[in-house]
Amino acid sequence: MNAIQNSISLRKILVVSLSILTILSMVLDFNFKEAQAQNKNNIADKNVETLNEKEIEGSVAK
């Protein structure tokens, strides 16, 4: 009986641990995708700023 209870306890621990790891990996994946999207937005903003600066410099040079 004791061996069966130990087996059930180990299974519960394994299931809970795997559940926690799954949730953690989903959260980290979401955060990584959000960071990638934010990085792309920052790069796009810098590209627009650079284009605007070049247009202003071109207008001043004329």
C-alpha positions as a Markdown table, in Angstrom:
| # | Residue | x | y | z |
|---|---|---|---|---|
| 1 | Met | 0.0 | 0.0 | 0.0 |
| 2 | Asn | 2.8 | 2.4 | 0.9 |
| 3 | Ala | 4.5 | 1.8 | -2.5 |
| 4 | Ile | 1.3 | 2.5 | -4.3 |
| 5 | Gln | 0.8 | 5.8 | -2.4 |
| 6 | Asn | 4.4 | 6.8 | -3.1 |
| 7 | Ser | 3.8 | 6.1 | -6.8 |
| 8 | Ile | 0.7 | 8.2 | -6.8 |
| 9 | Ser | 2.5 | 11.0 | -5.0 |
| 10 | Leu | 5.3 | 10.9 | -7.5 |
| 11 | Arg | 2.8 | 11.0 | -10.4 |
| 12 | Lys | 1.1 | 14.0 | -8.9 |
| 13 | Ile | 4.4 | 15.8 | -8.4 |
| 14 | Leu | 5.3 | 15.0 | -12.0 |
| 15 | Val | 2.0 | 16.2 | -13.4 |
| 16 | Val | 2.1 | 19.5 | -11.4 |
| 17 | Ser | 5.8 | 20.1 | -12.3 |
| 18 | Leu | 5.1 | 19.6 | -16.0 |
| 19 | Ser | 2.0 | 21.8 | -15.8 |
| 20 | Ile | 4.1 | 24.6 | -14.2 |
| 21 | Leu | 6.8 | 24.2 | -16.8 |
| 22 | Thr | 4.3 | 24.3 | -19.6 |
| 23 | Ile | 2.7 | 27.5 | -18.3 |
| 24 | Leu | 6.1 | 29.0 | -17.8 |
| 25 | Ser | 7.2 | 28.2 | -21.3 |
| 26 | Met | 4.0 | 29.7 | -22.7 |
| 27 | Val | 4.6 | 32.9 | -20.7 |
| 28 | Leu | 8.2 | 33.2 | -21.8 |
| 29 | Asp | 7.3 | 32.5 | -25.4 |
| 30 | Phe | 4.6 | 35.3 | -25.3 |
| 31 | Asn | 7.1 | 37.7 | -23.7 |
| 32 | Phe | 9.7 | 36.9 | -26.3 |
| 33 | Lys | 7.3 | 37.5 | -29.1 |
| 34 | Glu | 6.2 | 40.8 | -27.5 |
| 35 | Ala | 9.8 | 41.8 | -27.2 |
| 36 | Gln | 10.4 | 41.0 | -30.9 |
| 37 | Ala | 7.4 | 43.0 | -32.0 |
| 38 | Gln | 8.5 | 46.0 | -29.9 |
| 39 | Asn | 12.0 | 45.7 | -31.3 |
| 40 | Lys | 10.6 | 45.8 | -34.9 |
| 41 | Asn | 8.5 | 48.8 | -34.0 |
| 42 | Asn | 11.6 | 50.6 | -32.6 |
| 43 | Ile | 13.6 | 49.8 | -35.8 |
| 44 | Ala | 10.7 | 51.1 | -37.9 |
| 45 | Asp | 10.5 | 54.3 | -35.9 |
| 46 | Lys | 14.2 | 54.9 | -36.2 |
| 47 | Asn | 14.0 | 54.3 | -40.0 |
| 48 | Val | 11.1 | 56.9 | -40.2 |
| 49 | Glu | 13.1 | 59.4 | -38.2 |
| 50 | Thr | 16.2 | 58.9 | -40.4 |
| 51 | Leu | 14.1 | 59.4 | -43.5 |
| 52 | Asn | 12.5 | 62.5 | -42.0 |
| 53 | Glu | 15.9 | 63.9 | -41.1 |
| 54 | Lys | 17.2 | 63.2 | -44.7 |
| 55 | Glu | 14.1 | 65.0 | -46.1 |
| 56 | Ile | 14.7 | 68.0 | -43.9 |
| 57 | Glu | 18.4 | 68.1 | -44.8 |
| 58 | Gly | 17.4 | 67.9 | -48.5 |
| 59 | Ser | 14.9 | 70.7 | -48.1 |
| 60 | Val | 17.4 | 72.9 | -46.3 |
| 61 | Ala | 20.1 | 72.2 | -48.9 |
| 62 | Lys | 17.9 | 73.5 | -51.7 |
